[in-house]
Every structure is written in C-alpha cells, then in structure tokens.
C-alpha cells in the first residue's frame, strides 16, 4: 500500500510538467469533487446516514464566496475564508435544528430540511444568487492552471489524511 501511494504521489506531482492547461483544469475540478465524494462516503458509507447537509454547506460556502467576489469585489482569499466561515455558521444552525428531531424523523427530516433550505434560499435571494443561472465571478484563485492544480491537490491530500485518520479512530469505529 505504501509503494502504491508513493508511485501515485510521483505521478500526480509530475502531471503539471507534461499535461495541457485544459487537462489540469479538469483534474483540478476532479480533485474538488473527490473531496466531496470522500466526505459523502464517510457519512453515507461508514455511518449509513443519508444526509444532504454537506451538499448544502458546500453550496452555502461557494455561494457566499461568489457573492462577495461578484457583488462586493473583495479579494479572493478573503472570499474563500468568508465562505468557509459562513458554511461553518450554517452548519451550526443546521445541527442545532436537526438535534431537536427525534426517532425515525431525524434522518428524513434532516435530509428534507437541508434541501428545502438550500432551494428556497437560492430562489428567494435571486438578485444575489442568480437563481438557476448562477453567478459570474470576476476573480479566480490563479490564472495559471498549474497553480490551481497544486492548490486542489494539496486540499485533496489534506482531506484524504484527515478522513483516513478519522476512519481509523474510535469515532470511525462508532460510525
């Protein structure tokens, strides 16, 4: 397993040297979706909980960062940090309301509640969110595709380590 991980690390670190910017962009998006799928696997695969809360929180953080960039022209690092903070606050609000539910309602109520809140917020705040059309953002992390690739790869690696470590702890055994 260690040798496979080392070989994979060598391959992914050499990709920016010989792949086009387009392919690096596709891999960058794939790495972000990989983080999302790993979190979904931890929640649904390990814990057996059908919960759309993480999807809601990813959307909340992304929309918050995009709104700050598109409507207030804030620097992208501040937008990303603020988006993470808004997702944290949204997660706390969702958790407090979900903890009030009991029994079999807990699972289905939490899933329906997360979807309903997300859909209603996007439609109600159409001036900010652009509704189903979305938001055109002005800034990106970097114009350089290899720079964006390195950011996404680092984020993926950190999340793999955290989620793998979590699955091997006592909490992981409980899940």
WOUR-V886426 format. One record per residue. N is the residue number from 1. RES is the residue in one letter. PSI is psi in whole degrees, -180 to 180 (none if undefined). Layout:
# WOUR-V886426
N;RES;PSI / N;RES;PSI
This chain:
# WOUR-V886426
1;X;-39 / 2;X;-41 / 3;X;-36 / 4;X;-41 / 5;X;-40 / 6;X;-45 / 7;X;-43 / 8;X;-40 / 9;X;-41 / 10;X;-42 / 11;X;-50 / 12;X;-25 / 13;X;-19 / 14;X;-10 / 15;X;-43 / 16;X;-19 / 17;X;-25 / 18;X;2 / 19;X;156 / 20;X;165 / 21;X;-34 / 22;X;-48 / 23;X;-38 / 24;X;-37 / 25;X;-41 / 26;X;-43 / 27;X;-37 / 28;X;-48 / 29;X;-39 / 30;X;-38 / 31;X;-41 / 32;X;-41 / 33;X;-30 / 34;X;-41 / 35;X;-44 / 36;X;-44 / 37;X;-33 / 38;X;-41 / 39;X;-38 / 40;X;-39 / 41;X;-40 / 42;X;-44 / 43;X;-48 / 44;X;-43 / 45;X;-52 / 46;X;-50 / 47;X;-19 / 48;X;22 / 49;X;122 / 50;X;109 / 51;X;126 / 52;X;12 / 53;X;-47 / 54;X;-37 / 55;X;-44 / 56;X;-44 / 57;X;-36 / 58;X;-45 / 59;X;-41 / 60;X;-46 / 61;X;-42 / 62;X;-45 / 63;X;-40 / 64;X;-46 / 65;X;-42 / 66;X;-39 / 67;X;-44 / 68;X;-38 / 69;X;-48 / 70;X;-40 / 71;X;-23 / 72;X;-2 / 73;X;44 / 74;X;154 / 75;X;145 / 76;X;-38 / 77;X;-37 / 78;X;-39 / 79;X;-43 / 80;X;-44 / 81;X;-44 / 82;X;-39 / 83;X;-41 / 84;X;-39 / 85;X;-42 / 86;X;-40 / 87;X;-38 / 88;X;-47 / 89;X;-43 / 90;X;-39 / 91;X;-40 / 92;X;-42 / 93;X;-43 / 94;X;-40 / 95;X;-43 / 96;X;-43 / 97;X;-35 / 98;X;-30 / 99;X;-17 / 100;X;-20 / 101;X;147 / 102;X;157 / 103;X;-148 / 104;X;-20 / 105;X;-25 / 106;X;-52 / 107;X;-55 / 108;X;-35 / 109;X;-41 / 110;X;-42 / 111;X;-48 / 112;X;-38 / 113;X;-42 / 114;X;-43 / 115;X;-44 / 116;X;-43 / 117;X;-45 / 118;X;-47 / 119;X;-43 / 120;X;-40 / 121;X;-40 / 122;X;-39 / 123;X;-41 / 124;X;-42 / 125;X;48 / 126;X;-31 / 127;X;-32 / 128;X;-41 / 129;X;-21 / 130;X;6 / 131;X;-131 / 132;X;-13 / 133;X;-36 / 134;X;-169 / 135;X;137 / 136;X;115 / 137;X;151 / 138;X;-37 / 139;X;158 / 140;X;168 / 141;X;-44 / 142;X;152 / 143;X;-29 / 144;X;120 / 145;X;-35 / 146;X;-33 / 147;X;-46 / 148;X;-38 / 149;X;-45 / 150;X;-39 / 151;X;-47 / 152;X;-40 / 153;X;-43 / 154;X;-42 / 155;X;-43 / 156;X;-45 / 157;X;-44 / 158;X;-44 / 159;X;-37 / 160;X;-45 / 161;X;-45 / 162;X;-49 / 163;X;-37 / 164;X;-44 / 165;X;-41 / 166;X;-39 / 167;X;-18 / 168;X;2 / 169;X;-179 / 170;X;-38 / 171;X;-41 / 172;X;-39 / 173;X;-38 / 174;X;-41 / 175;X;none
